[in-house]
Amino acid sequence: LATVSSATAEIGGSYGSRQAMWLAIGAVAMLVVFQLDYRKLVDLAPIFYGIALFLLVLVLFVGDVRGGARSWLAIGPFGGQPSELAKLATALMLARFLSKVDRAFVGLRDLIMSSVIVGVPMVLIVLERDMGSAAMFLPMLAGVLLVAGIRMRVIVVAAVLGVLLAAGLWTFGMQDYQRTRVVSFLQPD
């Protein structure tokens, strides 16, 4: 709060008080979530995951463009990024799927299914041109697979492939983003 107030002191406005309000709402939401049984959330993971995917597709058609990415849904004065819900829903879906694996190590089929669970929302977010949010899914996948149990050689191969894939998506996504900015700059309003 002190940093936000200090950083926006010259601009004016109520950024500090607005941030304090969101901090209070977040604290209340945290207390509510602490009261929930996590097993019920995992049971509802397919529903959350489906809703998140629907919202990610919806934002491609009716989303607001902010910061060069079509990643926000606005409903009246309220809005948000479906990618934030998708992160939580994907983590729950991964936990649900991998909790049913009853081997010492995650097998190839489990690795592929886990990658698909993470890949679908990640690709939708890349289509929004929100590369930062899309990149957050890779550490999630790696962390969950480490906890679930995966062989070290698979981790090394997956890390190399992941870095190559991320670099390719970032490079081509940024080229498309820059081309879009140049075209929009050259077109008259």
Sequence and secondary structure as in RCSB ss.txt:
>XXXX:A:sequence
LATVSSATAEIGGSYGSRQAMWLAIGAVAMLVVFQLDYRKLVDLAPIFYGIALFLLVLVLFVGDVRGGARSWLAI
GPFGGQPSELAKLATALMLARFLSKVDRAFVGLRDLIMSSVIVGVPMVLIVLERDMGSAAMFLPMLAGVLLVAGI
RMRVIVVAAVLGVLLAAGLWTFGMQDYQRTRVVSFLQPD
>XXXX:A:secstr
 HHHHHHTTTT SSHHHHHHHHHHHHHHHHHHHHTS HHHHHHTHHHHHHHHHHHHHHHHHH EEETTEEEEEEE
TTEEE HHHHHHHHHHHHHHHHHHT  SSS  HHHHHHHHHHHHHHHHHHHHTT HHHHHTHHHHHHHHHHHH  
 HHHHHHHHHHHHHHHHHHHHHHHHHHHHHHHHHHHS  
